[in-house]
Each structure stands twice: as structure tokens, then as C-alpha cells.
Amino acid sequence: MDIEKVRSRFIKHFDGKTGNIYMSPGRINLIGEHTDYNGGFVFPGAVDKGIMAEVRPNGTNTIMLYSIDLKDRVEFKVDDPQGPRASWARYIYGIVQEMKSLGVDVKGFNAAFYGDVPLGAGMSSSAALESCFAFALNDLFGNNKVSKWDMVLAGQATEHKYVGVMCGIMDQFASVFGQEGKLMRLDCRSREFEYFPFNPQGYKLVLINSKVKHELAGSPYNDRRNSCENVVKHIAAKHPEAKFETLRDCTWEQLEEVRAEVGEEDYKRAHFVLGEKDRVLAVCDALERGDYETVGQKMYETHEGLSKEYEVSCEELDFLNDLARENGVTGSRIMGGGFGGCTINLVKDELYDKFIADAKTKFAAKYGHAPEVYPVVISEGSHKVNGID
């Protein structure tokens, strides 16, 4: 990211003085889709794109914000009970309130920020914004006393209370805890996590953004969640001796026992989730062996399950996945909730240029616009940027 872009705007739009610069990344998720609300595992990593902000206390009770991307300026008091109306500023307002509730004596400050996380690509620009300001306020006003986990939960609480998005914890977790060259296996139930080296010599990781988003009637995510919960309810009724909270607690045999009762649709949804639980653990083992061919195979299996069993794909994403197979790409799948957005692709170096050219040309010929391509580098989580005057 461009430090000078932030610094020049900060100097121009405020009092000419400089502050501290902070950066928080967006994220990818290698595997583990729709597993978070089923008590399962996810496998995210921080990326080299995110939010960068320059922040300086201003000695008043007023917070002055400048969004470089939107060319928009917002001011509000630290103790304002309502907060700003601008949607982007509400993320920062929420973080201010949540950090205050954690005992950080937040005062007025000036801040300018910009992002290079592609919007709508499923890389969590909002979590990066929350994490960046949580980290900055903890450093400037909190003597870094707030733990990383509490900053993650402050970001989640901001989404819930001030933005109205009932998200899980994966996005904020990846932004705060990310490490260069490492992915993280997060247990969404216990919050335990482990770092796994991700240094695929001879391979590149790349996102291809379809730039489509299909709006579906009803509540497709809620419908799928209800399907999973219905299966758990039926399994629990057959096994009163055991405790079943989510599909995480269920076995393949137990799923087969209730297949006729729950109906084919709910069965397929649950079948995907149990398979995804196994695939995440298989990918962990493969990464420890440096076996990227198995990682890729599991990515294709996840895409197949998301497309045919969980039914959250769309024609454009299936087309990109088929193109990956045709080009000998090691692994490819939908990344994110589905119905549009990106595929994430693990590609051998020698096949990369041809695959990207083929994807751009054939996708544009079929759908009338070229997809966007984002090479991924697994990078450091939230941090203060050093090496500046």
C-alpha cells in the first residue's frame, strides 16, 4: 500500500502535522465455507491488500475523518450518542464506542484513510477498516492494553450494533491475527486456532472476480442455516443420550439415519457441511506435508459441493471453475457466501499466464465483461507501519 498517498492527504486535509500510520489487511479463506455457523473450522489468511490510515490525537473531543477513496469528510463528538449518518463512518464510530467500553479513554483525533481491498470481492474491507482503527486507538489511547481477541470482538460488535450485519468472527480474526506466509485454522466454536505455513513454491494463489452478484428472492443464507439446524434437531431426537449443538457434533452415520425424514434438500445441505469439515482437516495435513496437489483437489471438491449440494454457486462461477480445470489449474473454488464474487485458484507458475489470459478472454466473450484478477500474497495482520518520518 502507498504510505505517501495517505500522508499527503492527511497533511492537506488537516493541520499539516503528521501522525502514526496503521494498516490492517483484508482476507482470503482457502477452505471451510458455510462452516462457521455450523460450529466448524475455517482456514483464512490475511492478504497484502487492506486499509491504511494515518491517525493523530487532536487535543479536542471531536473526531475528524477523511475518506480518501470517497473524498468525503465527517466529524462527530467522541460521546455523540447517535453517531454519524455516513455508512462508512459508522464503522469507525462503532469501534470508538466498543474500545471505550473496553476501558480505552478515546479522545478526539484526526484520521485519513484509504483502501485497496476490492469491494464486493468477498475480501472483507469492512473488517479491515474496523481492525485498523481498533489497533490505532489501542495504540494511541489504550497503551496497547486491549487484547487481540477483544479487538476482533469489537469489530464484530460494531457490525452487529452499528451497521446491522450479523457476521461471524472469521473476517476480523484474520485481519487482526494474520501472519506473513501463514494461514490459520480457526475453530469457530472454541475460538482455538493454529498457524499453518503457506509457502507454495512453484504455485501462485489468485482470485478471479466475476464482478457479478445475483440478488435472490427470500433469504438464501437463512434457508440453508435452517436446513442445517433441522437436520441437527432430527439427529438429536434419535440420540437423546448425546448433546448436539450443530452439525459439528454429527456423524455421517447419523446423517444417513435421518435422510428420509429431513428430505433431500436438507440432507444435501448437511452432507456438504460434514464433507467440508473433513476437507478442512485434510488440507491441514496436506499443508504440513507441503502437498499442494491434495490442497487443490480438496478445493475442487468444495466447489462441487457448494455448486451441487449447497447450491450457492451461479453460472459465472461454475464457468470460471470449469475454465480452471481445462487449464490444468491445481485447485479452484468459489470463495465467500456464493451467488457471485470470486473464485480462488491455486495455479502452477508455468500455467499461470495462459490461465489468466484464457479466463479473461473466454469470460468476456460469454458474459460481456472481463473478470478482475487479484494475485494473493499471504501477509501480516494489523500493525503500525514503520520506516516513516
Helices and strands as residue ranges (DSSP letters): H 3-13, E 20-29, G 36-38, E 41-42, E 44-57, E 62-67, E 72-77, H 87-101, E 109-115, H 125-141, H 148-158, I 159-163, H 170-177, E 182-187, E 193-197, E 203-213, H 220-238, G 247-249, H 252-257, H 259-262, H 264-289, H 292-308, H 315-326, E 331-335, E 340-348, H 349-367, E 372-376, E 383-384
